[in-house]
Amino acid sequence: MLGRKHKFRGATMPNFTAPMIPALALDYQKVNSRVMYIKERLDNAIRVEYLFATPGDQYQFIADTRYRTAHASSGLMHEPQQVGNLPSGESYIVPYEGEKEGDPSASTGIIPVQFGEEIVLYKIVNNRAVEIMSDGTTSEKERKLLEAEPAYGNVAELGFGVLDVFGVQPVGSILLDEKLGVHIAFGRSEHFGGIVSPASFNKKENVVHIDRVYIPACQKDIRIFSVTFVYEDGRRENIVANDKYLF
Ligand SMILES: [Fe+2]
């Protein structure tokens, strides 16, 4: 916004650390073409189907992507007054959150998230985590948090980082690590075009947009078995198999 007002272009680098420097030296034209490959497909997909694999089980989550446009964050800031994050390299979309009268979100299933050794299972109904299906210390904590702040359970972002093929290594910071693979965020979404905003939370200090990144460095026991985009005409396209993009 300030870029337009004061006529400059620029890159923002929140929480940038020295280990991220190699990720600035990539061929961002190539990054851009990978980002656009996903964005064009996400724009047309009416549904994204995830199959997660854990040591004991598989879980399916189906995200409703009707009525939504995907975003491309490709690191190219060649246009005047354009401002974006660096390092960059992801396409993402906010799932449909059911704001249209009489047309609830069809997002449904289970999203597993690993905290330390524990895998927490979030049961998703109408695009919201409404129940914790697992047991353990973190599961109990998450159960209390969801009760206190239902907006925290909102599925806020389906993200697809594409820097995996450029040899970039995870550094333990979300800014870079989410660019390395599939991620899903919970909480506020209005800054990405959704409807869950800080006002949707009961307490100001609980407002979050929290990314869960499905790469081994972030969640060692949860693998992306597959991600499939489903289109209006019923066509299905496999985008990820066994943690790897198929393009
Ligand atoms: Fe993201």
Boltz pocket constraint, residues with backbone or C-beta under 6 A from the ligand:
constraints:
  - pocket:
      binder: B
      contacts: [[A, 90], [A, 91], [A, 92], [A, 157], [A, 159], [A, 160], [A, 178], [A, 183], [A, 211]]
      max_distance: 6.0
